[in-house]
Amino acid sequence: MQAAAMDPAEEPPSMLWGLDPTFSAFARLYVRDILQMTESTQVPGIYFYNMHPIYKVDVLGTVVYKREREDFFCYGVDDGTGVINCMCWKNDLLKEREDPSKTAGKHSDGAQGGFNPVTELKKLKEAQQKRCRLEIGELLRVRGPVKTSRQQREIMASTYYKVDDPVMAEQIAWMMEAPQLYRQCYDKPLQLQTSVSGDSAISSLSKAINIIKDFLKQKSVTRFRPYDVQDLLQPLISSQPQTASADQEPVAGSSGCQQLRQLLKEALQVLQDEGVVYRRVKSQDEVYLVTAEDKDLQIAVKDVIREDSKREKYAEKGCHVLHILSAVRQRSSLNCEPLRPLRLLVQVKTVRFQDLSGSGVQLSSQ
């Protein structure tokens, strides 16, 4: 598990670093690997381990030496593979210096009154100070960015605390998780080259969805069957690059039809999820209705709102949109596939409420 030496010319562009999940995460690397990482030539403070851009790490180890200054602690952390300096800045609680006379007065007031919030707050501060002040031999977990100061690699801690591990459960769990992270992530070189087939599939699906939407809008279609729009997607299949390896057989004509049907199925499913179209009754003869053009749906929504607006409990605050959705499902068909509430809400808002009998009709989405 050693970082491979990297040529500066092979360093990935900084614009692509965000594509690597390890760049925005605290990398659980061994101290040895942190000390051996190669620093970026593009951006100082960024390091590479097997082409993975890393600038913040997560380390668990034993304190082997400490140095205290007015504003910070400097702990030497040993995880068994190496020792690294950790600069742990003191917070305001660690810098506070209280007057003994004031402290004695606070304790006396607490003894007289029973519960003293000031005393309890002081106990909490002391407990936090104990977790931030470590001695040699204690276990420390530290997170923060990696820096190079005076030609030495160190961690500028953003979070650090003492780990109480009397039975070594935390250390054993850490030692079991770290090799898995190396095998599954860190030891695999970063591959920023995207898959051509994957990109083409995504682009074809988005194009198919836009083609069907444009067709429904231009023709003012109220209902259709899949074979009505199947021919519109044929150019997308014929324009896909045919990349077959030496081991694969040439693509037959039937496979093109299968790709077309699969693309159409996925596009219709996305349109259903978005609420653009829906199926009223499940059957072999698939009939899709366009939500925005369905007059029966609009009439059903109007009737539900007109009836509910006459009820006393809906007269002032209005009725919830999910109540309208449930009523429309019951009126349309028992086998009606569920419409998307968000899409139905948009459809309800397009109804001309001034045409409804009665005033003060409202919708509540809370």
N, C-alpha and C positions, 0 to 999 in steps of 0.2 A: 504494500500500500504506500508506494512512494510516488510523489509528483514527478511526472515526466518533464524533462527539460524541454522548453518550448522556444522555438525560434521566434524572434520578434516579428518576422514577416508573416508567421502563421497565426498571429494573434487576431481573434475575431474582431470585427468593427464594433466600436462602442455602441452604435445604434442598435445592435442586435443582442446586447447583453441581457436586456429585459426578457428575452425569450427563454432564458434559462431560469427555472424555478429556484435554483440555489442562489441566484443573485439577490433576491429579496428576502431570503430566509437566513436564519442563524445556522450556519453550517456546523455540524457536530464532527469536527475533524480532530485527529490526534494532534497533540502539541508538536510532535516531530514533523508532521506534514505542514503545520502552520509555519514553523520556522523555515521550511524548505520551499515554500511557495514562491513562484516567480512574480515579481511586481510588474504591473502593466507599464508599457512605454507610452501609452496614450493618456491615461489618467492616473496620476500618483494616488496611492492609497487603495488601489484595486489590485488584487492578486489573483493568480490563476493556479488551479489544481486540475490537471488533466483537461485543460481548455475551459474549465468551469470558472466564470468570474465570481470572486468571493471578496467581500469586504467586511463582513461581520460573522463572528463565530460564537459557539456555545461550548464552554469547557467545564468539566468537572474534575477536580483533582485535590490533592493534599497540599496544604500550605507548608513549604519547607523553609521559608524565611519571610520576614516582614520588616517594613520600614515605615515609620509614621512621620508625617509632616503636618503642618498646620491645616492644610486644605485637603490632603489626600492620604490614603494608605497605599503602599506598594507591596503587593504580596507576590511571592514566587510560588507558582502553582505547578505541581508535578502530577501528571496523570499516568506515569509509568513508562511513557515513551520520550519524555523530555520535560524541561522546565521553561516556563515563560513568565515574564513579568506582567502583572495585572495592575493597572493604575485605577484605583477605586477612590473616587472623589467623595469627600464627606458632605453630607447634607446639613441642613441648619440644626437638626436635632443633635448631631454629634459635636457641633461647634458651640452649643449653649453652655454657659458657665453660670450656675445659679449660686446665689448668696446662701450660705448655710443657715443664717438666721431666718431668712424668708422660708426656707424649706422646713425648719423646725416649727415655725408658726403655722404652716399649712398642715403639717401632721397633727398638731394639737387641735386645730379647728376640725379636722376630720374625725378625731377621736371623740370630740364632744358631740358633733352632729350626727355621727353614725356613718352615712355615705357622703363622701366628699368628692365631687367630680374632678377637682384639681388634683387630688391625690391619685385617683384612678388614672387620670391622663398622664401623670408622672410615671406611674407603673408601666403604662403602655410605651412611653418613650424609652424607659430603661430596657424593656424587652426588645425594642427595635435596635437600640444601641448594642445590646449583646449579640444580636444576629449580624450586625455589621462589623463588630470588632472581633477578629479572629486571632487565635494564637497558633503557634507552630504545631503541626500535627492534626489540626482540625480540617474538616472537609469543606471546600468552597466551590460554589457554582457561580460562574461569571459569564455574562453575555456582553458583547460590544464589538465595535469595529477594530480592525487590526491596523496598527500604525508602526512605522519604523522611526525610532528616535535614537540618535547617536549610534547608528549602524546596528541597532538591536531591535528585533521584532518584539512588540508588546501589544497588549489588549487594553484599550481605553474603555473601561467598564461602564456600560449604561445601566446594568442591573447586576447586583451581586448580593449574595447572602450565604450565611452559614447553613450547612445541611446536617441535620441530626440523623445519623445513620448508625445506630448502635449494633445492628445485626448485619450491616453491609448490604442491605436490600437495594438501596439506591445505586450503589456502585456495581452490583451484579447486573441489575437491569440495564444500566448504562453500557456495561461491557458486552451485553448481549445485543443491544440495539445498534451499537456503532458498526460492527462488521456487516450487518444487514444493510445499513445505509451506504456503506462503501460498495458492496456488491451491486445494489440496485440503482445507485445514483452516482456517487463520486468517482468510482473506478471506471464508469462508462464514459468515454470521451463525448463531448458535446457535439451533436449533429444538428447544425442549423439549416441544412439543406432540406427544404420541404419536399414532400412527395408530390410528384406531378399528377399521379392518378387521383390522389386525395383532393388536390386543388381543383382538378377538372370536374370531379364529382360534385363538389360543393358549388362551383360556379354554374354547372349545368342545372342543379336543383334550383338555385336562385333565379336563373334565367327562365326555367320552366314555370315557376310561380308567377313571375312578372308577365309572362306571355299569357297565362290563363287569366290573370287579373285584367289585363288590357282587353282581352277578348270579351270578358263578361261586361266590362264597362262600355266598350264601344258598341256592342250589339244589344245592350240592355237585356241580357239573358236573365230569365226568371228561374229556369230549371234546365238541367242538361244531364247527359249521361257521359261516362268516361270516353266512349268512342267518338263523341262529338268534338272533343278537344285533343284526341290522341294524335291526329295528323299534324296539329300545330307544333308538336314537340319533335317531329321527325328530323328536322334540320339539326337539332342539338345532338342527336345520336350519330348522325352521319358526319358531323364535324369533329367528333372526338378522335384524338390520335390513336391509331391502332399500334400499340407497343407490345409486341409478342416476343418472348425470349426464344432461344433455340430449343428449349425443352417443351414449349407449348405448341399446340397445334394451331393452325390458322383459324381465325374466328369465323364461324359459320353464319349463314343468314338468319337462322333461328335465334342465335344468341342476340342479334340486334333487336329482334322483336321482344325478347325477354328484357333487354335493357330498357326499351321504350316503355313497356308495361310497368317495370319497376320504378322508373323515373316518374311516370304518371301517378302511380300509387303513392309515392312519397310526396309529390307536390300536392295532391288532393288531401293527404293527411295533414300537411302543414296548413293548408287553407282551412281545414276543419278546426285545427287547434287555434287558429287566429280568429275563428268565428265568421269568416267571409262566406263560407258555404256550410250546409249541414244536410244530413239525411233524416227524413222524417220517419221512415219505416225501413227496417233492415230486411232486405230481400236479395235474391240473386240479381234481379233487375235493378241495378244501382241507379238511383235518381238523386241528384244533388240539387238542392234549392239554394238560391242566392239570398242571403239574409237581407240585404238592403233592398231587394226588389220583391220580396215576398209580401204581397198585399194581405194575405190571410194572417200572417204573423202580426202585421200592423193592426189589423182589425181586432185580433185577439188581445193584443196589448191594450188597445183603446177600451175594449169592453171590460177588461180586468180593472183598469184604472177608474173607469166610470162607475163601476159597481162598488169598488172599495172606497171611493171618495164619498159615497153616501153613508158609510159606516161611521159611527161616532168616534171610534178609537183612531181612525185615519183622517178625521176631518181637519185636525189642526196641524199635526206633524207630518202627515203623509204616510205612505206605505214604503216598506223596504223593497229594494229592487229584487232581492232574492225571493220575496213573496210573489212578485209578478212573474218571475222565472218559473216558480213551482206551479202557479196557476196556468201559465201558458203550456207547460208540459202536459198537464192533465187534460187541457182542452184539445190540444193538437192530436195526440195519440199516446196510448200507453206504451208503445214501442218506440217512441220518439227518442232519438239520441240527444244527450244533454247539450244544450246550447251553452256557449261560453258566457258567464255572467257579465263580464266586461263588455263583450260585444253586444249583448242584449241591452245593456245600459246605454250604449251609444245609439242603438236603434230606437230605444224608448225616447231619448232626448230629441229625436227627429220628428216625433209625433207633434202635430199642431194641437196644443192643449186648448186653444181657444175654440176648437171645434167640439170639444167635449161638453156634454150637458152638465151644468153645475160649475161653480167657480171654486177657486182655492185649491185646485188639485196640485199636490206636491209629491216629489220623490225624495226619499231618504236613503242615503247610501251608507249611513253610519251603523 
